[in-house]
Amino acid sequence: VPALTNIGVLAACRRDGGQDAIHLICDAALAWEGGRITWVGHQSELPHQYGGADIIDARGRLVVPGLIDCHTHLAFGGWRAGEFVERLRGRSYLDIAKSGGGIAATVRATRAASNAELLARCDAWLREVVRLGVTTVEAKSGYGLSEEEELRLLSVYAEVSQGSAVRVVPTFLGAHTVPAEFADRRDDYVDLLCGPLMTAVAARRLARFCDVFVEESAFTIDEARRVLAAARACGLGAKVHADQLSDGGGAALAAEMDAASADHLDCVSRDGIARLAGSTTVAVSLPVATLYLGRPPMPARALIDAGVPLAVATDFNPGTAPTVHLPFAMLLACTLQRMTPAEALKGATIYAAMAIGEADACGSLELGKRADFAIIDAPDVDHWLYHFTANRSVATYIAGAPIVTAQNFSR
Ligand SMILES: [Zn+2]
């Protein structure tokens, strides 16, 4: 029976306790069978049936649950480096969006990309993230914005998921922005989203969640409410891109609709925080986007003080967060949002699992959960994020199987 021993520190990251409760065990061991965790605790108490040839030596390193990126826009064509430079020169995101750039530019590039091209790109990124210790990724559509193209993107996720050990949780984001073809008849687009498109997504089981971008350049609260109600009627969970560039009441809507998550929240109001605190909705911080847009950080401390679970994700997308590096997002959660490394870790593990409805399966190192974990070459969680390097993960296991092991990690 396989077991990982000689773990310097293991962060179990159970759901109980607050944002900074990561349930550390020093001199730990972890064992699993059939892909599920069967034992976790102090190595001195490891039962005798574990051992022999299946012992893996962690050499005193840190072990954490497999990281979960609960907010990405994984499938898209092209890039937008030109806009990056325009914004550095002072042009605003909304101004660029109004003149046909932004999401609309990526929609054009995505529609022009073949299935094979999109698949190859997604597959390459999953290979990259698993090396960083990431074992589960949420992936949104939203660069198709027509019935055919949205279904195509979600099908790409189904296909890439089959060929990858990394778990992919798909989200339907047809409500990313109103596509150019519907500019003068946005009601018709909302009708399409709520009607035939939502029905097709649900019937083919292509998504677990439906997300809506509530913003001046995207959808109103009333439109978002209609879309999320239609999603619920089809059995899809709700998510909201909320209060990113302005306080549009997105957080309150997420709470009202029992959304799994309210994401961004850079401009969330005090009322929005109070609504989230009284709900089951997880807040998701996306500090890479905050950094790239050069905007003030989200009020992480106020959310945490109010008792709202706060996840951390990359928001990987070609406009405002062109990196898949989740530990980098965790570092930014510390430096921009004043979160401790322990709080950021809880945000990228069990709270991220809650944000995508996967908390029963993964996100913590507990009995019965999938044996998804990463071995980090650092003495503890604080040191890992403080002394930042390109990649400190030396081995990533999914369901008990080693998916990547670095050269400096040997059994
Ligand atoms: Zn996003």
Residues whose N, C-alpha, C, O or C-beta is under 5 A from the ligand:
A	BS01	ZN	D315
